[in-house]
Amino acid sequence: MISNYTAKYTKIGSGYMGQLVEWPEVVTEGESLEECRRMLADAISEMIKAYRQQSKEIPVGRALLEQIPVEV
Protein backbone atom coordinates (compact mmCIF):
# COMPACT_ATOMS: atom_id res chain seq x y z
CA MET A 1 0.00 0.00 0.00
CA ILE A 2 1.26 3.47 -0.86
CA SER A 3 0.48 6.40 1.40
CA ASN A 4 1.30 10.02 0.65
CA TYR A 5 2.49 12.35 3.38
CA THR A 6 2.83 16.11 3.36
CA ALA A 7 6.39 17.36 3.87
CA LYS A 8 7.14 20.81 5.24
CA TYR A 9 10.61 22.25 4.58
CA THR A 10 12.02 25.19 6.52
CA LYS A 11 15.24 27.03 5.70
CA ILE A 12 17.53 27.02 8.74
CA GLY A 13 21.08 28.25 9.33
CA SER A 14 22.69 24.90 8.51
CA GLY A 15 20.47 24.11 5.49
CA TYR A 16 16.91 22.76 5.65
CA MET A 17 14.69 21.07 8.19
CA GLY A 18 12.07 18.64 6.90
CA GLN A 19 9.04 17.43 8.84
CA LEU A 20 5.86 15.54 8.07
CA VAL A 21 2.67 17.51 8.71
CA GLU A 22 0.62 14.42 9.59
CA TRP A 23 3.42 12.83 11.62
CA PRO A 24 5.39 15.60 13.39
CA GLU A 25 7.72 13.11 15.09
CA VAL A 26 9.29 12.45 11.67
CA VAL A 27 11.79 15.30 11.36
CA THR A 28 15.28 15.62 9.90
CA GLU A 29 17.80 18.11 8.55
CA GLY A 30 20.01 18.35 5.48
CA GLU A 31 22.56 20.79 4.09
CA SER A 32 20.54 21.12 0.86
CA LEU A 33 16.87 20.71 0.04
CA GLU A 34 17.66 17.57 -1.98
CA GLU A 35 19.61 16.03 0.90
CA CYS A 36 16.82 16.90 3.31
CA ARG A 37 14.27 15.20 1.02
CA ARG A 38 16.37 12.02 0.89
CA MET A 39 16.87 12.03 4.64
CA LEU A 40 13.16 12.60 5.26
CA ALA A 41 12.25 9.65 3.03
CA ASP A 42 14.69 7.50 5.01
CA ALA A 43 13.30 8.80 8.32
CA ILE A 44 9.76 7.89 7.23
CA SER A 45 10.83 4.33 6.38
CA GLU A 46 12.63 3.91 9.70
CA MET A 47 9.69 5.31 11.67
CA ILE A 48 7.27 2.94 9.91
CA LYS A 49 9.52 -0.01 10.83
CA ALA A 50 9.71 1.15 14.46
CA TYR A 51 5.93 1.64 14.71
CA ARG A 52 5.28 -1.81 13.24
CA GLN A 53 7.70 -3.43 15.69
CA GLN A 54 5.88 -1.71 18.57
CA SER A 55 2.42 -2.51 17.11
CA LYS A 56 1.61 1.20 17.02
CA GLU A 57 -0.88 2.70 14.59
CA ILE A 58 0.85 4.45 11.69
CA PRO A 59 -0.61 7.91 11.01
CA VAL A 60 -2.46 8.30 7.73
CA GLY A 61 -1.14 10.86 5.26
CA ARG A 62 -3.91 13.05 3.90
CA ALA A 63 -3.18 16.65 4.87
CA LEU A 64 -4.02 19.51 2.55
CA LEU A 65 -1.88 22.62 2.73
CA GLU A 66 -2.59 25.88 1.05
CA GLN A 67 -1.15 29.36 1.22
CA ILE A 68 -3.46 32.18 2.22
CA PRO A 69 -2.43 35.65 1.00
CA VAL A 70 -2.56 38.32 3.70
CA GLU A 71 -1.63 41.97 3.33
CA VAL A 72 0.87 43.02 6.01
C-alpha positions as CSV (number, residue, x, y, z in Angstrom):
1,M,0.0,0.0,0.0
2,I,1.3,3.5,-0.9
3,S,0.5,6.4,1.4
4,N,1.3,10.0,0.6
5,Y,2.5,12.3,3.4
6,T,2.8,16.1,3.4
7,A,6.4,17.4,3.9
8,K,7.1,20.8,5.2
9,Y,10.6,22.3,4.6
10,T,12.0,25.2,6.5
11,K,15.2,27.0,5.7
12,I,17.5,27.0,8.7
13,G,21.1,28.2,9.3
14,S,22.7,24.9,8.5
15,G,20.5,24.1,5.5
16,Y,16.9,22.8,5.6
17,M,14.7,21.1,8.2
18,G,12.1,18.6,6.9
19,Q,9.0,17.4,8.8
20,L,5.9,15.5,8.1
21,V,2.7,17.5,8.7
22,E,0.6,14.4,9.6
23,W,3.4,12.8,11.6
24,P,5.4,15.6,13.4
25,E,7.7,13.1,15.1
26,V,9.3,12.5,11.7
27,V,11.8,15.3,11.4
28,T,15.3,15.6,9.9
29,E,17.8,18.1,8.5
30,G,20.0,18.4,5.5
31,E,22.6,20.8,4.1
32,S,20.5,21.1,0.9
33,L,16.9,20.7,0.0
34,E,17.7,17.6,-2.0
35,E,19.6,16.0,0.9
36,C,16.8,16.9,3.3
37,R,14.3,15.2,1.0
38,R,16.4,12.0,0.9
39,M,16.9,12.0,4.6
40,L,13.2,12.6,5.3
41,A,12.2,9.7,3.0
42,D,14.7,7.5,5.0
43,A,13.3,8.8,8.3
44,I,9.8,7.9,7.2
45,S,10.8,4.3,6.4
46,E,12.6,3.9,9.7
47,M,9.7,5.3,11.7
48,I,7.3,2.9,9.9
49,K,9.5,0.0,10.8
50,A,9.7,1.1,14.5
51,Y,5.9,1.6,14.7
52,R,5.3,-1.8,13.2
53,Q,7.7,-3.4,15.7
54,Q,5.9,-1.7,18.6
55,S,2.4,-2.5,17.1
56,K,1.6,1.2,17.0
57,E,-0.9,2.7,14.6
58,I,0.9,4.5,11.7
59,P,-0.6,7.9,11.0
60,V,-2.5,8.3,7.7
61,G,-1.1,10.9,5.3
62,R,-3.9,13.0,3.9
63,A,-3.2,16.6,4.9
64,L,-4.0,19.5,2.6
65,L,-1.9,22.6,2.7
66,E,-2.6,25.9,1.0
67,Q,-1.2,29.4,1.2
68,I,-3.5,32.2,2.2
69,P,-2.4,35.6,1.0
70,V,-2.6,38.3,3.7
71,E,-1.6,42.0,3.3
72,V,0.9,43.0,6.0
